[in-house]
Amino acid sequence: MPGFGQFGERDARGCDRAPAWPRAVTIASAGVLLLFAPSHCARAQVPPPTSPARAGQLTLNEVLQRSLRFNPEIAKLDATLADKLGRASEAEVKLNPTFKVTAGRTSERGAVGTELELEAEQPLRPSDFGLRKTYATALRAAANLEQQADVLRVLNATANVYYRAWALQEHGALLTRARGQADDALGTIQQQLEAGQSNISQRSIFEAEVARFSAELLAVRGEQAAAQAELERAIGARSAGLQLLQPTFPPLPSTAAMAAFAESRSGLRRIALAQRAAAAQGLRVARADAVFPEFAPGLITRYGSRNDEANFGITIAGRIPIWDRNQGAVTRERGALAAAERELASFDRISLDRSIGARRQQLLNLEARAAAFGDRVIPAYRAAYDATLSQFRAGQASTLQLFEVQKSLVDAEEKSFEYAVEALSARTHLEQLIGGRIEEVRTTVSTRSNK
């Protein structure tokens, strides 16, 4: 879930030249900044958390830090970026010169001599005169933006695993608590049976509840173990036995602030712009090589020892595009340009502001629903359960009444976890759209205002 710094001058690999201090990519999470340079150009630089969790606890911020260092999916992105940068270098480099050496011996009326001939040529394509360099620059720019978006996607996936593991942890605690409440009700019913104030059928209801909660708890613990294994693979460390803390986030910035942030970062629209620019330059290269002839200026020199003479000359060879007019490359580049233009048009038909605004409103609504369950719905159900339990123990409420209230409380708590995860997932979708962490939008705005 990173945001990404601006690129300056690049070296031959398309990587940023090192300035006076490391030009780092920043990731804000719960007030902590993570720093790393573009993958394949430099290794990740992740400082320790500014406010580490207590022993035995694990936070989302710590998970994202470790994911940057140890997630094998990010290592795979290095290979993908290297392949894209390699293709950019191949597109830019000129063809190698060719040479031919011919040696022989001559004899005439008893005179013997040696002749030596050397030919050298440098093939030149029409696109070698500036077009290929521009094309390679566009490819590198698109590759770096795509790499940043891919890193963001991997970190978003890691965050989603953390959200799921946290929800399963809390669900397990809920089922344990609900089973304990059912056990308490069973104890009360047993006392009532001994006093002749209840019957076996009422006890069977809560015996079934205890069995149900126990079975569901086993299933949840199995899912939690799978989620923890996936989380451990992403962070390169064991998470079993650690308490996952619920992620907390500051209020959302405005749509305008996030739109301005997206225009300067690796947001989806900016990636589409870079891809269209690269495809357009690729089509220019293909068309230039299809229309104009390829030629190869060269030098030729001959030396004969019998007459002790040397000759020099200039040659020009070439290939005229008559049969092969680079049709394959032109077709491929036309298709790439058409796809890039369609992708960009999908963003232009609905403005970036509107897309971000819609995602922002969706997130606000989901967060409001989750907050309502946590602040009002669950406390109300819990108060009703406590009151009904007291009445049940005093013989003023029936077993079915207690059962219904407890069932409503457990259902509401399970919905609360589900709604919290939906809100967190919506947050990752919005961050993918703007190309960085939402917290970094506020950091960026405040940094610019102080300059």
N, C-alpha and C positions, 0 to 999 in steps of 0.2 A: 504494500500500500504506500509506495513512496511518492513523493513529489520530486521533481528533477530540476537541477540547476541548468543554467544556459551553457551552451558549448562555445568555447572561444576558437582560437586557431587550432588546426589539427595537424598531426604529423602524417607520415606516409601511410600509416595504417588506418587513418581516419579517426584517431584518438585525440583527445584534447592535449595540447601542449601544457606541461606543468607550469602554472604561474608561480608567484612568490610563495603562496601557500596552497595546500591541496584544494583544488576546485571540486567540492564534494556535492553529492546529491543528498538532499535532506529528507528525512522521514520524521514527521512529528507524530508522536503517540503518547497521549496522556501527559503532555507537557514535556516530553523527552525527545530530543532530536537524534536521529540515527544518521550517520554519514557514510556514504560510499560513492566511489567514482564509478563511471560507466563500466559495466562488466566487460571483461576481455582487455580493457585498457589499464585497469588497476584493480587491486584486490579491495574487498570491502573494508571500510574503516568504521567500526562500531564502538563508540565509547560506552563505558559502563552506565547503568541507569543512574539518574540523578537522585531518585528516591526508591532504593531497592525494597522489594517486599521482604517480609519477615521470613525466617527459615521455615521451610515446609510449605511455602506458598509460591505460586507462579502467576505472573501477570501477562496480559496480552502484549505489553511492551517488551518484556523479556523474551517472549516467544518469537516476536518479529525480529528482534536483534539476533537471536540464535539462528533463525531461518535464513537470514542474509548470509551468515557464515557457513552454515552446515547443510542447508537444504540441497539435496542432489538435483532437484529440478532446476535450481538456479545455475548449478554447474552445467546442466545440459544447455541452458540458454547461452552460456559462453561458447559452446561449440556451434550453435546456430548463428551467433553473431560473427564468429570467425569465418564461417562459410559465406555469409553475406559480404563481409569486408573483403574476403578473398575474391569473390565475384566482381566487386568494385575495382579491385586492383587489376584483375584480368581484363576488365573492360577498358581500363585506362592505358595499360602498357602497350607500347608499340611492338610490332613484329620484329623478331631477331634478324640481323643482317645475315646474308648467305655469302659463301665464298667457294671458289673452286681453284685448285692448283693442278696444273698440267706440266709434267716434266717429260723430256725425251732426249734422244741422242741422234745426231745427224753425222753422216760421213759422205764426202764428195772428193774423188780423186786422191784418196789417202788422207784427207783432212777429216779429223773427228772433232765434233763439238757437242755441246749440251745446250738445250733450249728449255727455258722455264717460263711458264705463263701463269699469272695470278689474276683472278677475277673476283670482285667483291661487289655485292649489291645490297641496298637497303630498301626493302619493300615498304611502301607508304600507301595507306588507305585514305580516302578523302576525309573520313571522320577523324583521322589522327591530328588534324589541324584545329584543335580547340574543342571539338564536339565531344570527344571521348573523355577529356578531362572534366568537362562540365557534367557529363553523364555520371562519371564516377563520384563526383562530389554529391550529386543528388542521391545516388545509391547509398552513400555513407550516411547522409543526413537521415534518410528513411530508415536505414538499419538501426541507427542509434535510437531514434524515436520508438521504433518497434521493440527494441530491446528494453527500453524503459517501461513500456506498456506491458511487456511480458513479465518483467520483474514484479510490477505492480499486481499482475494477475496471479502470480505464484504466491505473493504475500497475502493477497485477498483470500486465496484458497486456504492458506495456512490459518488465517484469522477465522475463516468459516469452520475449520476443523476445531479450533479452540472454542468457538461458540458452541459447537455441537457437544464437545466433551464437557464443557461447563454445564450445559443444560442437562446432560445425562447425569452428571454429578449431583446437581440439585434435584433432579427427578428421583434419583436413588435415595437421597436424604428424605424427600417427601414421602416415598413409599415406606421407608423405615419408620418415619414418624406416624404415618397412617396405620401401619401395622401395630405400633405401640398403642395408639389410641383404641384400636379394635380390641387389643389384649386387655386394656383397662376396662373397656365396656364389658368384656367377657367376665372379668373379675367381679364387677358390680352385679352382673346377672347371676353369677354363681352365688353371691351372697344373698340375692333376692330369692333364688331357688331354695337355698337352705332355710330361708324364713318363710317359704311358701307364698312368695309374692310374685313369682314369675313362672314360666313354663319352658320346656325343652325347646320348643320351636323358636322362641326368641333367642335362645343361646345359639341355635344352629345358624341364624343369620350372621352373627359376628364370627362364628367359627369359619363360615364360608368366606367372609371378608378377610380374615387373617390368612387363610389359604390363598386367596386371590392376590393379596398384596405380596405374599412371599413368592408366588410364581412370577408376578410381574417384576419383582425386584431382581430375581435371577436373570430374566431377560434383559433388563436395563443394565445390569452389571456386565453382561456379555457385550452389549453394544458399547458400553463405556470402555471396556478393555480394548475393543477394536478401534475406537476413536483415539484412545491414548496411544496405541501402537502407531497409528497414522501420524499423530502429533509428534511422537518421539522420532519417527523417521525424518520429519521436517526440521526438527530442532537439533537432532544429533545428541540427545540426552534422554535419560529416563524421566518420565513424568508420573509414574505410578506412585501413589502415596502422597503426592503434592496436592494441595488444595488450590484449585483454579479460582481466581478472584473474578467477580463480575466486572466486565469492562464498563467504564464510565467515560462520558464524553461531554465537552462543553456545548453550549447552544450552537445551532447551525448559523453560519454566516449568511449574508444575503445572497440572492441569486446573482446580482450584478458582480459581487465580489468573487463568487465562484466562477462566473463566466470569464472575468478578466484573468483569473488564475489559469483557467483551462486554455486560454489563447496563448499563454506563455509556456505551457508545459506540454507533456506528451498526451494531451487529450485525444479522444478518438477523431475529432475533426482535423486536428493538426496532423495527425498521422495520415489521414486520407489526403490532405494537401501535399504532404511529402511524397506519398506514393504516386499521386498524379504527376507531380513534377518529375519524378524519376522515370515514369512511363513515357512522358512526353519527350524527355531527352533521349530515352532509348529509341523512340520512333524516329527522331531526327537523325540519330546515328545510322539506323538501318536504312533510312531513305537516302542518306548521303552516299553510303556504300553501294546502293542499288543504282544510282543515276550516273555518278562520275566514275571514270576508270581508275583502277588501281595501277600505280606505276612504281618502278624501282630504279632509281638512279644508281649508277655504279662506276667503278674504276676498273681498268684492265691494264696490265703491264706485262711486257714480254722482254726476256733477256736471252741473248744468244752468245755463248762463249766463243764460238768459232770466229765470228766477226767482231766480238767484243762490242756488241751494240745493245741498246735498251730502247724500248718503245713504250709510250704511255698513251692511254686513251680514256674517253668517257663514254659510258653506255647508258642507255635508258631502255628498260623493258617495261612491259605493262600487260594488264589484262582488261579487255573491253567487256563491260557487262551487257552481253547480247543474250545468251541463253540463261545463265544464272544471274538473275537480277535481285538476288537477296530476298526472294519471295518469302522464304520461311521465316527469317528474322522480322521482316516487315509485318507479316501476319501475326506473329506472336506479340510484337510490341503494340500493334493496333488493339489486339484483344486485351492486353494489360492496361492500356490507356482507357479503353471503354469501361472496363471493370472499375478502375479507379475513379473515373468520372461519375459512374453510377453511385459508387459509395459516397463520394463527396456530395452528390445531388441529394442523397437521402438526408444529409445533415442540413443542406441549404433549404430544402423544402420546408422543414421545420427548424426554425432558428435555434442556435445553440442555447440562447437564453431560455427559450420555451422548453427545450428538452431538459435543461438543468432545473428550471422551475418546476416542471412536472415531477421529476425525480425527487426534488427537495420537498414538495408538498406530500408526495407519497410517504417519504421518510418521516415527516412531521406527524402525519396521521397515524402511522404505525407506532411511532414512539409515544404518541398521546394515548393510544389504546393500551399499550403495555404499561404505561405509567398509571392509567386509570385502574387497571387490575391490581397493580402493586400498592397503590396508595388508598384506594377506596373499596374495590370489590372484595379482595381477599381479607382485609381487616374486618369488613362487615360480616362476611361468612364466618370468620374465626370467632368474632364476638357472639354470633348466633350459635355456633357450635359450643362454645364455653357455657353459654347460658342454658342451652338444651341439655348439656351434660350434667350441669348442676341440678337441673330439674329432674333429670332421669335418676340421678343418685338419690334425690329426695322423694322419688316415686310420683312426681308431678308430670312426667313426660314418658311416652311409650317408647318401646324399643324401635319401632318403625320410624318414629319422629327423629330419634337420634341418628338412625341409619341414613335417613334422607338428608339431614343437615350435614352429616359427615361426608356423604357422597358428593353433595354440592360443593363443599369446601375442597375436597381432593380434585374434583373436576376443574374448579376455578384455578387452583394452583398449577395444575398441568397445563391449562390454557395459557396461564401467565408465562410459563417457560417457552411455550410454543410461540407466543406473540413477541417475546423478547428476542428470540432467534430470528424471526421474520424481520424485525426492525433492524437488527444488526446486519442481516444479509442485504437489506435494501440500502444500507449505508455503504457496503462494498460496491454495489452497482453504481451508486452516485460517484464514488471515488474513482471507479474505472472510467466513467464518462469525463470527469474533469482532469484525470491524469495524475492524481496525487491524493494524499491524505487530507481530509476536510480540516483537521486541526492546523495543517500547514497554510491553509488559506489565510487564517487570522495571523499567523506568524509572518507570512509574506507581506500582507497589507501593513502590519505595524512596522516591519523593517523598512518598507518603502517610505512610510510617512515620517520616519526618523531621519531619513537621508536629506 
